[in-house]
C-alpha cells in the first residue's frame, strides 16, 4: 500500500526531529529548513500534505503559503501552519495566506495526527483531479464541456497528446516520464494563460493526454503557444548524447530495433464555430479523429476540424 508523503518545514532542527519521529510511522517524511527550500521540495517531492512553521528566515510560513498557492500543480496541497504564538491576528494571517489549519506549539502528537487525518479525508473527498498533475480529471472535463455546450457560445476544445512518449518512458524510466507529464501540464497552463486569458479550462484526461477548453477565437493561438513552449523545453529531458543525435533507439512491438525522433506534441481542435455540437460524446469522437491525423505529421502541430454543417 502506498504511503502518503508529508513535507515538514521548520528552521529549528529539534522541531524537525520531533515532527519526523511523530509522523514517520505513517508517512514518508521529507524535510526543509525554510520556506524557500520547502517550495523546492514541494515541486520535486510531490507531498500529499505540508506542515510549516510560522516564523522562519528566508521565507515565513504565510509567505510560503502564498507562493505555493500560485502554482496550479501545487495549489491543492493542504497546509497546516505551526505557530508559537496564540495571537489571533497571526492565525488569521496564516489562514488568509492559504493555510488550511493551524496548530499552536507545543502540540500534542495525537492532536497533530488527528488534524492531519481530518484534512486528508476532506482533501481526497473534494479533489476530482489527476493524481500526478492534480489538474481537473474526467468528471470535471465532462462538466466543463456540457456547460460550454449549454451556454450556446462559440467554444473550442483542444485535445493534446505527446508523440513518442512510450519509447521515452521505456528508455528513461517512469520517474522521468512523470517529469515530462508534469512539465507538459505546466506548458499547457502557461500557454492558456498567456494566449487565452482567464476563460480557459485545462484538464488532464490521463497518461499523456490533456485537454483545454477555450473561446474559439483564441484556440489556435493557445495551440501554437503550447507547441512553441513544448518544443523549446522537451529536449532538456534527454541525455546530451540523445539530444545531439536527435533520436533515441528502442524496439517496436515485433522486437525490432528502431530509431525514433525526440518527443513532439499533437493537438486536435474541435469547435462549434462551423458545426453544431449537441453532446459531449460528439466532442470526444471528433477529437480522437483529429488527434490521430495530427500525430501522423511526425512533428509538433495542431489541426482544426474544418467540416461544416448547416445547423450551427
Steps between C-alpha positions, in 0.01 A plus 500: 500500500634842402588723795411865491789742492522794737726804472602668829660845499664657807826684566531330840671160451360376834143568385574324170624197692189494722270528199687229313484268799127567539415450133747247360301192601215599271656735242804524278654819640696762306647805674598860430648769726331808350217596266715540189649155547150372571373628164779316321418182692128537422574522127719190493373291791126487419380523863140417589496747791733771635570614856687830526618724780371858515820688580798403282793675331513547120123448464239493776218249523234739361736602217555133420123441489447788257775379266377140503144605416627681188613169344202326341660158536569551872211720611285201604746381769358554851717701741506497881671805652687458828530812712650576837269795536144498627425835337177479301637746242784262416261209460272703274799616297608140448153386392464797265837413345370155405550271802223244555550469875733613779637353820665681791836370627559307715252253356381155599602237241151342508344840432730556201423155356127560546525831311695332220245219470211746485663711228609198292149350500349835403754555224452155344123539512501841334777449245392394152845510349765300326726355773822602323430854378198577719333663203122445475419143397239343277192586706594870501588489131158355416329766713697778327413370151133466590497853642656641181250314281206628704630858501454529122824695451779424255755277666786270409648190660867419451598136546876484572703181478875430521663316208774238559439517875490121551850448363630782721338329799648165405853642475508756781257345749167597652637768732641694203174433318306653788725807483407539132129472583526769768712723275239465225226597743690817589557578131128473423407710804755768406383505137137524610576798725720684250297440184151434630443727797283407796221307328699182430451162666788250510444134590697175509322206341771256610848384401638740240155624391390852591218729397435873499165671446493861388317758294533400136679823407808422713531123448753521215720744691495277810591195290791675331625627835485146642705372206759778530546447874505121478752490215723743689492299824476132406860448374623576851354172626732293279863412561758715326582209269137441394436872468800540266397199293139621472360153564494209742509129431245247616298202388169479317224252588669230296824544694686668215742779590386839375614861510240757587519878521457712810157556650249736346145603588188464283180699550159448343256792529126434506283809458134591468584805287385327181341183630222446749616302803209350688660270755828428678558164329505677164791714617701196604437314174610790281797574727628142470488522118683832490765393748570185296553711188720749685720218633565378145693821421811392698553843653329727750190642334133572541209430269152648509178335389394690189184309424184706487136426570192699406385520861743706707 
